[in-house]
Structures are given as structure tokens and as C-alpha cells.
Amino acid sequence: MGEEGRARRRNDEDTGNQPVARWLAHDRAVTVAIVALASFEIINAAYGRDTGDTLVAAAKDRIERALSATGEGEVLREGAVFTLALPVTLDAAHPLITAIEFALAQPFLVGGTTVHVGTRIGVASGKGEQAEALVARARAALGEARVLEGATTRIAPPAPDRPIAQLAADLHRAIARDEIAVMFQPQVAFANGRIVGVEALARWRHPELGELGAQILLAASDRADLGIALSDHILSRALASVAEWPDTLAHLRVAVNVTAADLARPDFAARFLTRVDASGVARSRVAAEITEGGLIDDLDSATELLTALRDGGCHVAIDDFGTGYSSLAYLTALPVDYLKIDLRLTQSIVGDRRHRVVVEGVIAIANALGLETIAEGVETEEQRALLEARGCTYYQGFLCAGATDVAGLVRLIERV
């Protein structure tokens, strides 16, 4: 049987963006569904890697058989996570997603052992959107499905179609109306699998468009020239939340993002430390994460400010490390506690040898300099195992959880 009328099969090197981009370019509606086997790590531990591999292959076969009825679509696998790229509307995709849920809920017979797995599915649909943004919305929905009790499938809200200029105008009111919320994504230690910290992530709860992610929020803030005001607001909200955390979370450190606009303020370090002290959160629990792009313009000034933060008792990190052109220069000049490996590198290390070599090099250099490393965007067991074998210190990503609120964070801690 040819490809027509069947889901085309792809190997682990595919990212899912390629077919999505192809169909979007032809002005077609596209639905992306990311399916994760919820109990896979437990099954691997209980029955062994061979049983786990056989189970994943059987699950992929069931998904492809369900998808064959659509005539078009692709299934792309990475570990125990499957990305379905479908050139159909959300309404047309809904029966298929329901069928896949049902198919995967049935027991698997693997080597004489009956195995039951749960599923979590994140879905996003759109037209005229960037492929990367559409896939990212599906990933975010999967992260919510993983942390919400009883939620098997989560559908992402529509991408906003409001012009960025209008969103910029809306943002002026959003800060005053306290529409900018702060969520927290866990950071997990490879050494023991425990959550040791979180990154504070902003979400815009727009009264008309629903929840908007950080990418749209930052684009609107740039257009409205509100970068500093937004950064101050997010820092205040994050610290206020941490100060009220229950004892269950009292051991966690919190990382907050620092922008290029922040570093351009000569008094930034003093203002940052004053805000931390006023919140009642210990300085040792706070980390400032600075993207590489925020450091390039004035490295000497950045060094002075970050030294003041670090001498003041806070931690300092370089975010998205490995994507800029001056990465190695930062290591010799800046007072840094840890490096965050960019998610675009992390998510391609299984199938892309060049990216894997870069990541291995970053981890080796960091270890030699006595720095810790955090890998962003870890979504599969294969990625986690490879990073752990190379000596990475921590990871964050949907393999543990997406951004969650305080109640969700407590549930995650208690589950470990």
C-alpha cells in the first residue's frame, strides 16, 4: 500500500515543524496533537527497556492505524512522545484524537505481559500561523494536561489575531489591571529526580483573547516600550508569590528573567536586591537569568552589575546558552553560577549529531569550570538519559511539567 490513504511514517530525526510549515504555506488549517504515554517511565523501570521499546512501537502502530482513516497526516515520534501533524481543522481532528485516546487506553500485550498506559495529549490548531508557534502551543497544552488532575487532553486557546499594535495598547491597561500572572516551571536535579527550583514565567490573561504566552507578551511590550515596567511587574509578582509559598515549597530557588533593558539601568543591581529584601525572600533562593542577547552590547557594564548581584548573595545564570556568537567570552568575563542550555539544542540532541556534540561540549566546559548546567525543553526520556550521562546538573521541560501555578507545584512536589 502506498502513502496515499495512510499516515506517512517518519523517524526520530523529524521535529514536527516541517509538515506543519508545508501545509500552512498552502493556507490550509492545521491541527497539531502531541501525545505522551503517561506511565512510560514506570513501565520502563518495572519491565525493562526492551519491553518499553516494544510498547512504544505498538503504541505508534495503533496511532497510525487510527490516522490512516484521514487520508493525510503524519506521525513523528521521539521516545514515548508522538507528534501528529494533521492538515484539518480542530473540529475535523476531534474524532481522530478521541479514537487515539480510546486505542491507547486498551491494554497492550507485550512479551506475555499485559501493560496499561495512560495518555496525555496537547492540541493546537491554526491557519496562517508560524509552524514553530503552532507546535509550541500544542506543547504548552500538553504541559497543562500533564499537571491538571483528571485532564487527559488539553486544547490550546486560539492564537491571537489582534494586530501587535493593538496588543501593545492593551498591555498598558493589562499591567494596571493586574492581568499579568506568573507561573512556575520546575527544575529537576538529575542526581535524585527531585524538584530543586523553578523558573518564573509570565502569562497574560487577556480579557478577550484568553491566556497569551510570553512570546506575545514580550513582543507587545517591545512595541509599547514597556520592557522595564513589565520586567519590574513580573519580578514583584514572582517574589510576592514565593514569599507566601507553603513549607512544602520553602526549599525551592526561583529564577527570574533579566532583560537587556534591565541591564542598561546603572542602578539595576541595587534595585533588584532591594526588591528581593523587601519581599522577605532570602537572596540565596533567587537567581537572575540573563539571555546572551542581553549581554553583547556592553559586556563590561554587565559584568559589574552581575558581580554586584552575586556578591549580594543571589545566583546568576546565562540563559539560552549556546545560541549566541560570544558564548565563550562570557565564561571568562562574567560571574556565573550556572548555564542554561537552549531548548533548541536540547530538543535536537537525540537525532542531530552536531547539536549533540555542542551540548556535550557546553556541559564539559561548565563542569571543568565548576558551573552547574540546566537543560531547557526536555520532553522525552531519551533526552533526559543522554543529558544525565553527559553530566548535566538539572533539567526543566514537559517531561516533568510545563508552567504551573502554586497548587500544581505543590502536587508535583508531593508526588516525588
Summary of the structure (lengths in Angstrom):
residues: 416
radius of gyration: 21.8
end to end distance: 46.6
largest distance: 68.1
contacts: 1401
relative contact order: 0.10
helix: 48%
strand: 22%
